[in-house]
């Protein structure tokens, strides 16, 4: 379950429209991004999207995109996996569900 300190980190991560947009795009990666050639089922990271594809979609520099993804990762809203030279991100649905429950209890 999410505690108050974790919730504050999530609220901070969600305080930026681009980061919210990234989460929304990652909700349906097959509809929002091209097929991810290096993410295969055997790698156990279905739904992962390469940083470069995320960067292209949001139209920001590589460093800014990486910083935003790092903030989302630290908050627990996304998961990350390196496969070869590529880094992939996907939503952490478990944390998102726990956050929804937290909000329901607190607000």
Secondary structure as GFF3:
##gff-version 3
##sequence-region A 1 107
A	DSSP	alpha_helix	4	13	.	.	.	ID=ss1
A	DSSP	alpha_helix	17	27	.	.	.	ID=ss2
A	DSSP	alpha_helix	29	32	.	.	.	ID=ss3
A	DSSP	three_ten_helix	41	43	.	.	.	ID=ss4
A	DSSP	beta_strand	49	50	.	.	.	ID=ss5
A	DSSP	alpha_helix	51	58	.	.	.	ID=ss6
A	DSSP	alpha_helix	62	75	.	.	.	ID=ss7
A	DSSP	beta_strand	78	83	.	.	.	ID=ss8
A	DSSP	beta_strand	86	91	.	.	.	ID=ss9
A	DSSP	alpha_helix	93	106	.	.	.	ID=ss10
###
